[in-house]
Amino acid sequence: MEENITSVITQLVFQLAVIIFAVRIFGRLAVKVGIPSVLGELVAGIIIGPYALGSISLPGFASGLFPLYSETLAVTPELYAFGQVASIILLFSSGIETDLSLFIKYSVSGGVIGLGGVVFSFLLGDLAAVMMLSRPFMDSTCLFFGIMSTATSVGITARILSDRKKMDSPEGVTTLAAAVFDDVLGIVLLAVVMGIVQAKTGTGSLSGSAIGIIALKAFSIWLVFTVILILASKWLSKFVRLFGGAIDFSIASFGLALVLSGIFERQGLAMIIGAYTTGLALSKTEIAPIIQEKIHVLYKFFVPVFFAVMGMSVNVRALADSSVLVFGAVYTLLCVVSKVFGCGFPSFFLGFNTKGALRIGCGMIPRGEVALITAGIGLTAGIVNQSEFAVVILMTLVTTLFAPPLLNMSLKMKGRGTKKETKESQSQIFVWDFKDSQIAHMVLGMFISDLRSEGFFVQMMNISDGITQARKDDIALSAQIEESTVTIETDAKDMGFVKGEIYEVILKLNKSLETLKSLNNTSTLQYGFASPENRTEPALFKLLKAPVIQTELKANTKEEVLVEMADLLEKSGKVTDKEELLKAIRNREATMSTGMQDGIALPHAKTDGVSEICLAVGIKREGLDFASLDKQPSKVFVMIAAPASKESPMMQVMAAISGVMLKKDTLQHIVDSKSADQVISLIKEAANKK
């Protein structure tokens, strides 16, 4: 038995290792070609799964690394369990990111549009199965096809609205609000259908009144738990905080999600409903953003595993079947029509014209995570078979791929989307380039923290583009960070508030830096850095070459030294932009002189003006003023540069070179050197001294 368990666990370890690399490779490839990473992760699962490469015999794995486990469960129970935990994490995160205030505020417009989308999607999805499978409307499989067509992947829509500067438009706000209702109503409907399916499993058939009672029971269970948890949210927040700091109470919060998931499953409903409900209850607590941040690592690990497992469940041979392709085409077409019409038609009664209704409908088209989770539930429960599961995968892929261009086209149509001229002005965009990505992230982080303290609901979209949404009453804004640039979009009348908030953040950050500077005993730190006990870095000797060593510098001023040393460094062949290099070196010197003690100066910088770490040594025997700490002339200059966007041991090399030169008599010998080879020899000799 022990040997069997060991074998099972060993295989699981190898499986997870392959999945981790596969989903990241295909996810990145998907992003590069302009499609969501989730599709790449799904395709990765299809390729390495049991219906493709996974069943190929390998050394130590006679049946393949991912052998087909059974007709209803393609992967091993152990791997499937990982996928189920991932689905709980995904829905718990979705619940945390749901704006309950927005749900209540837009209870009319968002509710009507969201309800229209869910009702039409469910009806047409169910009817597609009725037509293609020749089964009754209340058949379990048909009901599941209805449920699987209701979900909306709002992250994709948010990305497009942000790109087109329409996040704050009437269509944008309404679409995002409707998507909140869409998620909640879809979860409720899933609870109802799961209740009906469980009852039908026991009795075989149900009367209309029995179905009504079961639906009411399932809805009541969800509603009661949701209301209780929301009312007790502050108590729950206090309870989980008893477990310790941010990481501990975040994990405890996820523990609550697991508990409620188990309860819902025992009640005949899906686990993901319990997970979503827990997240929804905690979404308005003060710890919600912290949970969101701390759970992110779990999300990044587990959720791609879930998509891969879903991909592994796809029988690629079924995808090539003409009947599956026809069913998939019909189902996908009806899923698109149901959202465009179901969400667009009610928009006409809410002040939108044809353009606005089309934009809202197109924004609700893309399906995503919930559709796949529901399909997985149906597959493992035997409600849908491999071919029917493949139909859902096709629908998810197609709607996710084609929704962006459709929404883009509708947004490009000239003219407003409302019947009447709206009072809101055009969205305004403000861009700050902080010239440093770390500073940019610090500013945005403090800005988001301040918004939360002002009562804003802040949502970090589950997409890789770094988009953040914040809403409070009638104020809505989106922020995006790309390298050192922060871009904020909001209504023109709110831009003054945004600029003022950013200004306050910069003042606070500047005050913090000033405080840090006042605490900095510069001389002590730099003298400590220039210690003869510093470890010798092996990379140092690889950088010491005769062409980059000059024993007789011609410079007479600090600026001339920097220019001459940059020319010398260029001989390393690693300088790609000398002006960029000099700019970075000068900026570092402007912050504080790199003149050390005993005649050593170490001008340095991280810059993309070099391709790799490089070093140059220059000697000025009579010395010159370099604003050194000990006020003495500098005689030996070592310029070190490393690429800003790559890892390199720059600080270790700096410590090593200063430590070597400060060893007894070494510096004077270097100053007296007549050749580059002699300098190299002296440095190596000093490095070997104990």
KELOKOL-203129 format. One record per residue (C-alpha): residue in one letter; z, y, x. Coordinates in steps of 0.2 Angstrom, whole numbers, padded with zeros to 4 digits, always signed. Example, Ala and Ser with C-alpha at 12.3 -4.5 7.8 and 13.67 -1.06 7.14 Angstrom:
a+0039-0022+0062s+0036-0005+0068
***
This chain:
m+0000+0000+0000e+0005+0012+0014e-0012+0009+0022n-0021+0012+0006i-0012+0029+0004t-0015+0034+0022s-0033+0030+0019v-0034+0040+0003i-0025+0055+0011t-0036+0054+0027q-0052+0054+0016l-0045+0069+0006v-0042+0079+0022f-0059+0076+0028q-0066+0081+0011l-0057+0097+0011a-0062+0101+0028v-0081+0099+0024i-0079+0109+0007i-0070+0123+0016f-0084+0126+0028a-0098+0122+0016v-0093+0134+0002r-0091+0148+0015i-0108+0145+0023f-0117+0144+0006g-0106+0158-0001r-0111+0170+0013l-0129+0165+0012a-0129+0169-0007v-0122+0186-0004k-0135+0190+0010v-0149+0186-0003g-0141+0197-0016i-0133+0184-0028p-0114+0181-0031s-0105+0170-0019v-0099+0159-0033l-0117+0152-0035g-0118+0148-0017e-0101+0139-0018l-0108+0129-0033v-0124+0125-0024a-0114+0119-0009g-0104+0107-0020i-0121+0100-0028i-0128+0097-0010i-0113+0088-0002g-0108+0080-0018p-0109+0061-0023y-0126+0063-0032a-0134+0070-0016l-0128+0070+0003g-0110+0064-0001s-0115+0046-0005i-0124+0043+0012s-0115+0031+0023l-0106+0038+0038p-0095+0030+0052g-0078+0026+0044f-0085+0030+0027a-0096+0016+0021s-0098+0023+0004g-0100+0041+0010l-0088+0055+0012f-0089+0059-0007p-0093+0043-0016l-0096+0043-0034y-0079+0039-0042s-0084+0035-0060e-0096+0041-0073t-0084+0053-0081l-0076+0058-0065a-0088+0061-0051v-0075+0065-0037t-0058+0056-0033p-0043+0060-0044e-0035+0068-0028l-0049+0080-0026y-0051+0083-0044a-0032+0088-0044f-0036+0101-0031g-0049+0108-0043q-0037+0109-0058v-0024+0118-0048a-0038+0130-0043s-0043+0133-0061i-0025+0137-0065i-0024+0150-0050l-0041+0157-0056l-0035+0160-0074f-0018+0166-0069s-0026+0179-0058s-0038+0184-0072g-0023+0186-0084i-0014+0197-0071e-0030+0208-0070t-0031+0210-0088d-0027+0228-0094l-0016+0225-0109s-0016+0244-0113l-0035+0244-0113f-0035+0229-0125i-0024+0239-0137k-0032+0256-0135y-0049+0249-0138s-0044+0237-0151v-0057+0244-0163s-0073+0247-0152g-0069+0234-0139g-0063+0222-0152v-0078+0223-0163i-0090+0221-0149g-0080+0207-0140l-0078+0198-0157g-0097+0200-0161g-0101+0193-0144v-0089+0178-0145v-0094+0174-0163f-0113+0175-0161s-0111+0165-0144f-0101+0152-0151l-0112+0149-0167l-0128+0149-0157g-0121+0139-0143d-0115+0126-0156l-0132+0127-0165a-0142+0124-0149a-0132+0107-0147v-0134+0103-0165m-0153+0106-0164m-0155+0097-0147l-0143+0082-0149s-0145+0080-0168r-0127+0080-0171p-0116+0089-0185f-0110+0107-0182m-0091+0101-0180d-0095+0087-0168s-0084+0089-0152t-0098+0090-0140c-0107+0104-0151l-0090+0113-0152f-0089+0113-0133f-0106+0120-0131g-0101+0134-0143i-0085+0137-0132m-0095+0136-0116s-0107+0150-0121t-0093+0163-0125a-0087+0168-0108t-0092+0184-0098s-0091+0186-0080v-0086+0205-0079g-0086+0206-0060i-0105+0205-0059t-0107+0219-0073a-0094+0230-0064r-0104+0229-0048i-0120+0234-0056l-0111+0248-0066s-0103+0255-0050d-0120+0254-0040r-0129+0264-0055k-0114+0276-0056k-0111+0271-0074m-0094+0264-0073d-0087+0279-0082s-0101+0281-0095p-0098+0277-0113e-0108+0260-0111g-0098+0256-0095v-0081+0259-0102t-0085+0250-0118t-0093+0235-0109l-0078+0233-0098a-0066+0235-0113a-0076+0222-0123a-0075+0210-0109v-0056+0211-0110f-0057+0206-0128d-0071+0193-0124d-0059+0184-0112v-0044+0184-0124l-0054+0179-0139g-0063+0165-0129i-0046+0158-0123v-0040+0158-0141l-0055+0150-0147l-0054+0137-0134a-0036+0133-0140v-0042+0131-0157v-0056+0119-0152m-0045+0109-0141g-0033+0107-0156i-0048+0101-0167v-0055+0089-0153q-0038+0081-0151a-0035+0078-0169k-0053+0071-0171t-0050+0059-0157g-0036+0052-0167t-0043+0052-0185g-0062+0051-0182s-0066+0064-0195l-0058+0079-0203s-0059+0089-0219g-0062+0107-0220s-0044+0111-0225a-0037+0099-0211i-0048+0109-0198g-0041+0125-0205i-0023+0119-0203i-0026+0113-0185a-0035+0129-0180l-0020+0139-0187k-0008+0128-0178a-0017+0130-0161f-0019+0149-0164s-0001+0150-0168i+0005+0141-0153w-0005+0152-0142l+0000+0168-0151v+0019+0164-0152f+0019+0160-0133t+0010+0175-0129v+0021+0187-0139i+0037+0179-0133l+0031+0180-0115i+0025+0198-0117l+0041+0203-0125a+0051+0194-0111s+0040+0200-0097k+0053+0212-0090w+0066+0198-0090l+0053+0186-0082s+0050+0199-0069k+0069+0200-0065f+0070+0181-0065v+0056+0178-0052r+0063+0192-0041l+0079+0182-0039f+0069+0170-0028g+0067+0183-0014g+0054+0195-0007a+0036+0198-0012i+0029+0182-0006d+0043+0172-0014f+0043+0180-0031s+0024+0179-0032i+0025+0160-0029a+0039+0159-0042s+0027+0168-0054f+0014+0155-0051g+0027+0142-0054l+0029+0149-0071a+0011+0148-0074l+0011+0130-0069v+0026+0127-0081l+0017+0135-0096s+0000+0126-0091g+0009+0109-0092i+0017+0114-0109f+0000+0119-0116e-0008+0103-0110r+0006+0093-0118q+0003+0103-0135g-0015+0097-0134l-0022+0113-0128a-0030+0117-0111m-0019+0120-0095i-0029+0136-0091i-0024+0144-0108g-0006+0143-0102a-0010+0150-0085y-0020+0165-0093t-0006+0168-0105t+0007+0169-0091g-0004+0181-0081l-0007+0192-0096a+0012+0193-0099l+0016+0198-0081s+0001+0210-0081k+0011+0226-0087t+0026+0223-0075e+0029+0232-0059i+0027+0217-0049a+0009+0213-0056p+0000+0221-0041i+0011+0213-0028i+0008+0196-0036q-0011+0200-0037e-0010+0204-0018k+0000+0189-0012i-0008+0176-0023h-0025+0182-0016v-0024+0170-0001l-0021+0155-0013y-0036+0161-0023k-0047+0163-0008f-0043+0145-0003f-0042+0135-0019v-0055+0144-0031p-0070+0140-0020v-0064+0122-0019f-0065+0122-0038f-0083+0128-0039a-0088+0115-0026v-0079+0101-0036m-0089+0108-0051g-0105+0107-0041m-0101+0089-0036s-0100+0084-0054v-0118+0089-0057n-0130+0074-0057v-0145+0081-0048r-0156+0068-0055a-0151+0074-0073l-0157+0091-0068a-0174+0084-0065d-0175+0076-0082s-0187+0085-0094s-0175+0084-0109v-0161+0092-0099l-0173+0106-0093v-0179+0109-0111f-0161+0108-0118g-0156+0120-0104a-0170+0132-0107v-0166+0133-0126y-0147+0134-0123t-0149+0148-0110l-0161+0158-0121l-0149+0157-0136c-0134+0162-0124v-0143+0177-0118v-0149+0182-0136s-0131+0179-0143k-0123+0192-0131v-0137+0205-0132f-0137+0204-0151g-0119+0199-0154c-0113+0213-0143g-0127+0226-0145f-0128+0225-0164p-0110+0231-0168s-0113+0245-0155f-0125+0254-0168f-0110+0256-0179l-0099+0263-0165g-0110+0278-0160f-0122+0270-0149n-0141+0270-0150t-0154+0257-0145k-0153+0261-0127g-0134+0260-0127a-0133+0244-0137l-0145+0236-0125r-0135+0241-0110i-0119+0234-0118g-0128+0218-0123c-0135+0215-0106g-0119+0219-0097m-0111+0205-0107i-0124+0191-0102p-0117+0184-0086r-0107+0168-0088g-0095+0162-0074e-0079+0154-0071v-0072+0150-0088a-0088+0142-0094l-0088+0130-0079i-0069+0126-0081t-0072+0122-0100a-0087+0112-0095g-0076+0102-0082i-0063+0099-0096g-0076+0092-0107l-0084+0081-0094t-0068+0073-0088a-0062+0071-0107g-0079+0062-0110i-0084+0075-0123v-0099+0080-0113n-0109+0068-0102q-0118+0071-0086s-0134+0077-0093e-0125+0089-0105f-0114+0095-0091a-0130+0099-0081v-0136+0110-0095v-0121+0121-0094i-0123+0122-0075l-0141+0128-0078m-0136+0141-0091t-0122+0148-0079l-0134+0149-0064v-0148+0157-0074t-0138+0170-0084t-0129+0175-0068l-0145+0177-0058f-0155+0186-0072a-0142+0197-0080p-0141+0209-0065p-0160+0214-0066l-0159+0215-0085l-0144+0227-0084n-0152+0237-0070m-0168+0239-0080s-0158+0245-0096l-0148+0257-0085k-0164+0264-0078m-0171+0269-0095k-0170+0288-0097g-0159+0296-0110r-0142+0294-0116g-0135+0278-0124t-0126+0287-0138k-0132+0294-0154k-0124+0310-0152e-0121+0321-0136t-0104+0316-0129k-0092+0329-0123e-0090+0319-0107s-0099+0326-0092q-0108+0316-0079s-0098+0306-0067q-0095+0314-0051i-0094+0305-0034f-0085+0310-0019v-0086+0302-0002w-0074+0303+0012d-0079+0296+0029f-0063+0294+0039k-0072+0289+0055d-0060+0274+0057s-0060+0259+0045q-0041+0256+0048i-0037+0274+0043a-0049+0272+0028h-0040+0256+0022m-0023+0265+0024v-0028+0280+0014l-0036+0269+0000g-0020+0258+0000m-0008+0273-0002f-0020+0281-0015i-0019+0265-0026s+0000+0264-0023d+0001+0282-0029l-0010+0279-0044r+0001+0264-0050s+0017+0276-0048e+0007+0288-0059g+0006+0274-0073f-0012+0269-0069f-0018+0251-0072v-0026+0246-0056q-0038+0231-0056m-0045+0224-0040m-0061+0216-0046n-0064+0197-0041i-0079+0201-0031s-0082+0204-0012d-0088+0222-0013g-0071+0230-0012i-0072+0239-0029t-0056+0244-0037q-0054+0251-0055a-0040+0262-0061r-0037+0268-0079k-0024+0278-0089d-0027+0285-0106d-0044+0294-0105i-0045+0294-0086a-0055+0281-0078l-0061+0280-0060s-0068+0267-0048a-0065+0267-0029q-0075+0257-0016i-0073+0255+0003e-0086+0251+0015e-0081+0251+0034s-0074+0269+0037t-0080+0277+0020v-0071+0278+0004t-0081+0282-0011i-0073+0287-0028e-0082+0289-0044t-0074+0297-0060d-0077+0310-0073a-0080+0328-0066k-0065+0335-0075d-0054+0322-0067m-0061+0324-0049g-0049+0338-0046f-0035+0326-0049v-0043+0313-0037k-0045+0326-0023g-0028+0332-0025e-0021+0314-0024i-0031+0310-0009y-0025+0326-0001e-0007+0322-0004v-0010+0305+0003i-0018+0312+0019l-0003+0324+0021k+0009+0309+0019l+0000+0299+0031n-0001+0314+0043k+0018+0316+0042s+0021+0298+0045l+0010+0299+0061e+0019+0315+0067t+0035+0306+0064l+0029+0291+0074k+0023+0303+0088s+0040+0312+0089l+0048+0295+0092n+0036+0290+0105n+0043+0292+0123t+0026+0293+0131s+0031+0292+0149t+0042+0277+0146l+0029+0268+0137q+0015+0272+0149y+0026+0268+0164g+0031+0252+0157f+0013+0248+0154a+0009+0251+0172s+0020+0238+0179p+0017+0227+0195e+0024+0212+0185n+0009+0212+0172r+0001+0196+0170t-0016+0194+0179e-0030+0192+0166p-0044+0180+0172a-0057+0190+0163l-0054+0204+0175f-0062+0195+0190k-0077+0191+0180l-0079+0210+0177l-0078+0215+0195k-0095+0216+0202a-0101+0227+0217p-0114+0237+0207v-0100+0244+0196i-0089+0249+0210q-0091+0266+0219t-0080+0270+0234e-0085+0289+0235l-0085+0298+0218k-0094+0315+0219a-0085+0322+0204n-0073+0337+0205t-0067+0338+0188k-0060+0327+0174e-0076+0328+0164e-0087+0325+0179v-0077+0309+0182l-0080+0303+0165v-0099+0306+0166e-0100+0298+0183m-0090+0283+0178a-0100+0281+0162d-0116+0281+0173l-0107+0268+0184l-0102+0257+0169e-0120+0257+0163k-0125+0247+0179s-0115+0232+0171g-0130+0230+0159k-0118+0230+0144v-0119+0248+0139t-0131+0250+0124d-0127+0268+0120k-0120+0279+0134e-0118+0294+0123e-0108+0284+0110l-0097+0277+0125l-0094+0294+0132k-0089+0301+0114a-0077+0287+0112i-0069+0289+0130r-0068+0308+0127n-0059+0306+0110r-0047+0294+0118e-0043+0307+0132a-0041+0321+0119t-0027+0311+0111m-0018+0309+0127s-0023+0308+0145t-0025+0291+0153g-0019+0297+0170m-0005+0285+0175q+0006+0286+0190d+0004+0285+0209g-0015+0291+0207i-0021+0278+0195a-0031+0283+0179l-0037+0271+0166p-0050+0280+0154h-0054+0267+0141a-0060+0265+0123k-0066+0253+0110t-0084+0257+0105d-0100+0250+0098g-0109+0259+0113v-0106+0243+0123s-0111+0225+0119e-0097+0216+0128i-0081+0221+0138c-0085+0230+0154l-0077+0238+0168a-0081+0251+0182v-0070+0256+0197g-0072+0273+0206i-0062+0281+0221k-0060+0299+0225r-0050+0299+0241e-0044+0317+0240g-0040+0315+0222l-0042+0327+0207d-0032+0333+0193f-0033+0321+0178a-0017+0327+0169s-0007+0312+0175l+0010+0309+0169d+0018+0311+0186k+0007+0327+0189q+0000+0320+0204p-0019+0319+0208s-0028+0304+0202k-0038+0294+0216v-0043+0278+0208f-0052+0277+0192v-0055+0262+0181m-0065+0264+0166i-0064+0250+0153a-0074+0248+0137a-0075+0235+0124p-0085+0233+0108a-0076+0239+0092s-0083+0226+0081k-0079+0211+0092e-0064+0203+0099s-0060+0206+0118p-0045+0206+0129m-0047+0225+0133m-0028+0229+0134q-0024+0213+0143v-0037+0218+0157m-0030+0236+0157a-0012+0229+0160a-0019+0217+0173i-0029+0230+0183s-0014+0242+0183g-0002+0229+0188v-0013+0223+0202m-0015+0240+0209l+0003+0244+0209k+0008+0230+0220k+0015+0235+0237d+0002+0244+0248t-0012+0238+0237l-0017+0255+0230q-0018+0264+0247h-0028+0250+0254i-0040+0252+0239v-0041+0270+0242d-0046+0267+0260s-0059+0254+0256k-0076+0257+0263s-0086+0245+0252a-0086+0238+0235d-0084+0220+0241q-0068+0226+0250v-0061+0233+0234i-0065+0216+0225s-0057+0206+0239l-0041+0217+0239i-0039+0216+0220k-0041+0197+0221e-0028+0196+0235a-0016+0206+0227a-0017+0196+0211n-0012+0180+0220k+0003+0188+0227k+0020+0183+0219
***
